[in-house]
């Protein structure tokens, strides 16, 4: 495995971890705001997807 491939895989893994943390944080804050569990899960999913979309857009822009 080349260094470039390893760096790309590391960046992908880091992006997934950050997106998961953002999703968990959004779900937690939604529950703290007395949202129902399905609503909190939906907000967490939207935040996760938005983070991945933003990371993909930034990666495509920097290319």
SVG drawing of the C-alpha trace seen along z (x, -y; Angstrom):
<svg xmlns="http://www.w3.org/2000/svg" viewBox="-41 -24 45 26">
<polyline fill="none" stroke="black" stroke-width="0.4" points="0.0,0.0 1.4,-3.3 1.6,-6.3 -1.0,-8.2 -3.5,-5.4 -2.9,-5.1 -3.4,-8.9 -6.6,-8.8 -7.9,-5.9 -6.9,-7.8 -8.7,-10.9 -11.8,-9.0 -11.8,-7.3 -11.3,-10.6 -14.2,-12.2 -16.5,-9.3 -15.5,-9.7 -16.1,-13.4 -19.5,-13.0 -20.5,-10.4 -19.6,-12.7 -21.6,-15.6 -24.6,-13.2 -24.4,-12.0 -24.0,-15.6 -27.1,-16.7 -29.1,-13.8 -28.1,-14.5 -28.9,-18.2 -32.3,-17.4 -33.1,-15.1 -32.1,-17.8 -34.5,-20.0 -37.3,-17.5 -37.6,-16.1 -39.0,-12.6 -36.6,-9.8 -37.6,-9.5 -37.2,-13.3 -33.8,-13.2 -32.7,-10.3 -33.8,-12.2 -31.9,-15.3 -28.8,-13.2 -29.1,-11.5 -29.5,-14.9 -26.4,-16.3 -24.4,-13.2 -25.4,-13.4 -24.7,-17.1 -21.2,-16.7 -20.4,-14.0 -21.8,-16.2 -19.7,-19.1 -16.5,-17.0 -17.1,-15.6 -17.7,-19.1 -14.5,-20.4 -12.5,-17.4 -13.9,-17.9 -13.1,-21.6 -9.6,-21.1 -8.9,-18.7"/>
</svg>
